[in-house]
Amino acid sequence: MRALRVVVNGLLIFAALVAPARAELPNYGFKVVHTYPHDPRAYTEGLFYLDGFLYESTGEVGRSTIRKVRIEDGAVLQSRSILPGLFGEGIVNWNDEIVSLTWKDGIGFRWKLDDFSQIGEFHYAGEGWALTQDGQSLIKSDGSSVLHFLDPVTLAETRRVEVTAEGRPVKNLNELEWVKGEILANIWLTNRIARIDPKTGKVKGWIDVGLLPEALHRTDPEQIPNGIAYDAEHDRLFITGKDWPHLYEIKVDDKPVQ
């Protein structure tokens, strides 16, 4: 028998894990460092941190936006609506731009970072789910087990990698974040975050956020964990979910659950 360790608002919680018949990938617990307000009507599709603020994209037709958000109180300081008929998806920054996706429409947009004015659009095959970047390439998920590495200027695909866990494809790769040489990915309709080796696509371990209040007491199956942002300068990791009233700064344990 193993126990997953999570600290939420100073309260240590243990969840029993039945020992598997064979070795599994490691699971990592975490501590909640801070809890912040989050717009409970923000159907979060993308999230990134830049210069003291969060930038967030929200989905659903007629409600899709990109936003600049103050972390401390969740205030939306700046917002731009996506065209009413489109379902907004992931976003990422590149230089002085924001690049955003839509779900099934095959169209993405470029926006000026400072005032959210639209400066371009592009097209792609298949679905658009999430974006992150590693300083050289944009990295895109499309709901499959494949991550696409894109030239940040032309948005042409330069390579792709299939994500696997113990040799099996991991589908439903959703919101992405580049953290310390790994890609963190929410797995759609689950409470799991995958820690992915970007070179091989192999999952190195899991972070299960199912003991956070919104995940633990979810009444709507759509209100899943989705949204990961990282402040590299201060080593702060933020997570939230679709229509969650809170944003959490968490610290992932150095060692996996024993």
C-alpha positions in Angstrom: 0.0 0.0 0.0 1.3 3.5 -0.9 -0.1 6.9 0.0 -0.2 10.0 -2.2 0.9 13.1 -0.1 -0.7 16.4 -0.8 -0.8 19.5 1.4 -3.7 21.9 0.8 -3.9 25.1 2.8 -1.7 23.6 5.4 -3.6 20.4 5.8 -1.8 17.2 5.0 -3.9 14.7 3.0 -3.0 11.1 2.3 -4.8 9.1 -0.4 -4.2 5.3 -0.3 -2.8 3.8 -3.5 -3.0 0.1 -4.0 0.4 -1.4 -4.9 0.5 -2.4 -8.5 1.3 -5.9 -9.7 4.2 -4.5 -11.7 6.4 -1.3 -11.6 4.6 1.9 -12.6 5.8 5.3 -13.4 6.4 7.4 -10.3 3.6 9.6 -8.9 4.6 12.9 -7.3 2.8 14.7 -4.5 2.8 18.4 -4.0 2.2 21.2 -1.5 -0.2 24.2 -2.1 2.0 27.3 -1.5 -0.7 29.9 -2.2 -4.3 30.0 -3.2 -5.5 32.9 -5.4 -9.0 33.9 -6.8 -9.8 32.9 -10.3 -12.7 33.8 -12.5 -15.3 31.0 -12.0 -16.6 31.7 -15.5 -13.2 31.3 -17.2 -13.3 28.0 -19.2 -9.6 27.9 -19.2 -7.9 26.5 -22.3 -4.4 28.1 -22.1 -2.3 29.8 -19.5 1.2 31.3 -19.3 3.2 33.6 -17.0 5.1 36.6 -18.2 6.5 39.6 -16.3 4.4 39.3 -13.2 1.1 38.5 -14.9 -0.9 35.6 -16.1 -2.1 35.4 -19.7 -5.1 33.1 -20.1 -7.3 31.9 -23.0 -10.9 30.8 -22.4 -13.0 28.6 -24.6 -16.6 27.9 -25.6 -18.3 29.4 -28.6 -19.4 33.0 -27.9 -17.3 33.2 -24.7 -13.8 32.7 -26.0 -11.3 35.3 -24.9 -7.6 36.0 -24.4 -6.9 37.9 -21.1 -4.2 39.5 -19.0 -4.8 38.6 -15.4 -3.4 40.0 -12.1 -2.4 37.0 -10.0 -3.1 38.4 -6.5 -6.8 39.0 -6.9 -7.7 37.4 -10.3 -8.7 40.7 -11.8 -8.9 40.7 -15.6 -6.8 43.8 -16.6 -7.2 43.3 -20.4 -9.4 41.2 -22.6 -10.0 40.5 -26.2 -12.9 38.3 -27.5 -12.3 35.7 -30.2 -14.8 35.8 -33.2 -18.2 34.7 -31.8 -18.4 31.5 -33.9 -15.0 30.2 -32.8 -14.0 28.1 -29.9 -10.7 29.5 -28.4 -8.0 27.1 -27.3 -4.3 27.4 -26.2 -2.0 30.4 -26.3 1.7 31.1 -25.9 3.9 34.1 -26.1 6.7 34.6 -28.7 8.7 37.8 -28.5 6.2 40.6 -28.5 3.3 38.5 -29.8 0.7 36.0 -28.5 -0.1 33.1 -30.7 -3.5 31.4 -30.2 -5.4 28.4 -31.5 -9.0 27.4 -32.0 -10.4 24.0 -31.5 -12.0 22.6 -34.7 -11.8 25.5 -37.0 -8.3 25.1 -38.2 -7.5 28.7 -37.7 -5.0 30.4 -35.3 -4.2 34.1 -34.6 -1.3 36.3 -33.8 -1.9 39.2 -31.4 0.3 42.1 -30.2 1.3 41.3 -26.6 0.8 44.9 -25.4 -2.7 45.7 -26.6 -4.1 42.4 -28.0 -4.6 43.9 -31.4 -4.8 41.2 -34.1 -1.7 41.2 -36.4 -2.2 38.0 -38.4 -3.8 34.6 -38.8 -2.7 31.2 -39.9 -4.3 27.8 -40.7 -3.5 24.2 -39.8 -4.9 20.7 -40.3 -6.7 18.9 -37.5 -7.6 20.3 -34.1 -5.9 22.9 -32.0 -5.7 22.2 -28.2 -2.7 23.9 -26.5 0.6 25.7 -27.1 3.9 26.2 -25.1 7.4 27.0 -26.1 11.0 26.0 -25.3 12.8 29.1 -26.4 13.3 27.7 -29.9 10.1 26.1 -31.0 6.4 26.4 -30.3 5.0 23.1 -29.1 1.4 22.2 -30.1 -1.1 19.6 -28.9 -4.1 18.5 -30.9 -5.8 16.0 -28.6 -3.9 13.0 -29.9 -0.8 11.4 -28.4 1.5 13.5 -30.7 3.2 16.8 -29.9 4.1 19.0 -32.8 7.2 21.3 -32.8 6.7 24.4 -34.9 8.9 27.1 -36.3 7.8 30.2 -34.3 7.9 32.5 -37.4 6.5 30.4 -40.2 4.6 27.9 -37.9 5.7 25.1 -40.1 6.2 21.8 -38.4 9.8 21.0 -37.8 9.4 17.7 -35.9 6.9 15.7 -33.9 7.1 13.2 -31.0 4.6 10.7 -29.8 4.0 10.7 -26.1 4.1 7.3 -24.4 3.8 5.9 -20.9 5.4 2.5 -20.4 5.3 2.0 -24.2 1.7 2.9 -24.7 0.5 6.1 -26.4 -0.9 8.8 -24.1 -3.9 10.5 -25.8 -5.8 13.6 -24.9 -2.7 15.8 -24.3 -4.3 19.1 -23.4 -2.8 22.3 -21.8 1.0 22.4 -22.0 3.8 24.1 -20.1 7.6 24.0 -20.5 9.1 23.6 -17.0 12.8 23.0 -16.3 13.4 21.0 -19.5 10.2 19.0 -19.3 6.8 19.4 -20.9 3.9 19.3 -18.4 0.6 18.3 -19.9 -2.9 18.1 -18.5 -4.5 14.9 -19.7 -8.1 15.8 -20.7 -10.9 14.4 -18.5 -8.4 13.3 -15.8 -6.7 14.8 -12.8 -3.3 13.8 -14.1 -0.5 16.0 -15.3 2.2 14.2 -17.3 5.9 15.0 -17.0 7.2 14.4 -20.5 10.7 14.1 -21.9 10.6 16.4 -25.0 13.3 14.5 -26.8 11.8 11.0 -26.5 8.2 11.7 -25.7 8.3 9.3 -22.8 6.3 10.2 -19.7 8.7 10.4 -16.7 6.1 10.5 -14.0 2.7 11.8 -13.0 1.4 14.6 -10.8 -2.2 13.9 -9.7 -4.1 17.0 -8.6 -7.3 15.2 -7.8 -7.2 16.2 -4.2 -7.5 19.9 -4.9 -11.0 21.1 -3.8 -12.4 21.8 -7.3 -11.3 18.4 -8.5 -12.3 16.5 -5.4 -15.9 18.0 -5.3 -16.5 18.4 -9.0 -20.2 18.2 -10.0 -19.7 19.0 -13.7 -17.5 16.6 -15.6 -16.3 19.4 -17.8 -14.8 21.3 -14.9 -11.5 19.5 -15.1 -8.0 20.6 -14.2 -6.6 22.6 -17.2 -4.1 25.4 -17.1 -0.4 25.3 -16.2 1.9 28.3 -16.0 5.5 28.6 -14.8 7.4 31.6 -13.4 11.0 30.5 -14.1 12.6 33.5 -12.3 10.9 32.7 -9.0 10.4 29.0 -9.6 6.6 29.2 -9.1 4.2 26.7 -10.7 0.5 27.7 -11.1 -2.4 25.5 -12.0 -6.1 25.9 -12.3 -9.1 24.4 -14.1 -12.1 25.1 -16.3 -14.5 27.3 -14.4 -12.5 26.9 -11.2 -12.8 29.7 -8.6 -9.2 29.3 -7.5 -5.7 29.4 -9.0 -3.1 27.4 -7.0 0.6 27.9 -6.7 2.0 24.5 -6.0 5.4 23.0 -5.1 5.9 19.5 -6.5 7.7 17.1 -4.2 11.3 16.3 -5.2 10.8 12.6 -4.6 8.0 10.4 -5.8 5.5 8.6 -3.5 7.0 5.5 -2.0 
